[in-house]
Amino acid sequence: MSSLLCSSIGKKLLMGLSGLFLMMFLLIHLTVNSLLLIPDGGDTFNAAAHFMATNPFIAVVEPLLAIGFIVHIVWGILLTLQNRKARGSARYASGNKTKGVTWASQNMLILGITLFAFLVLHVAHFWVKMKLTGDPLLNDVTVNIAGVPTEVENAYALINATFAELWVVIVYVVAGIGLALHLSHGFWSSFQTIGFSNDIWRKRLTILGNVYAWFVGIGFSLIALLQYLFFQG
Ligand code: HEM
């Protein structure tokens, strides 16, 4: 089993499966974050964040998510290094540009490293404050959940204050574009790795992947930008 996971095909399989898992997470994450754009002072978002924070299913998924990210990052680096070694100097030879090979597909490692740097900052901005250190901005507010006034953490206030800074918004917009490029290749590549691709499906998955990738990437960028432009003060 361990030799399968360390083989080239095993590493690729783990990359594909962890990638699919992370893509599902991103869609849910984007859906919850889109509630930040409801102009109700953050009540709906805070109620949703409270639901996510107190849901036992999410408590089980969170460690799996961390494992998914670690597997995806470590195996991604190993696989790229292994491929480069196997290809030797061939990858530097001029004039060997293959038709249909996108910039994103050739730069998955650098895109992944950029996203990792973003994630370190992102986790420090929100997760660390919400789960470990606390922050005065998170002081409880009362929101109505199914007609019941409930005290919840004011995650909205923390996010809103974070997106009051232009440099942060620029980082999120750039990360959103980087994410879109990474996913535009990662989407169909994950499906191909698990064997769900042929000539017809490859074309369809490429289109679907581009729609998904730019929807998610631009979605995250827009939330940060609109928070900065229209939700301050
Ligand atoms: C507008 C953009 C975004 C906002 C407002 C946002 C907000 C948040 C918040 C508030 C948390 C803490 C949740 C908690 O601990 O309860 C969080 C965690 C997290 N975010 Fe984001 N996020 C954004 C974009 C992204 C992007 C682009 C990625 C991935 C590339 C990402 C990946 C994660 C991960 C892995 C966690 C930790 C796991 C978790 O707590 O669920 N986020 N985000």
Residues whose N, C-alpha, C, O or C-beta is under 5 A from the ligand:
A	BS01	HEM	N33 F126 W127 M130 F220 I223 A224
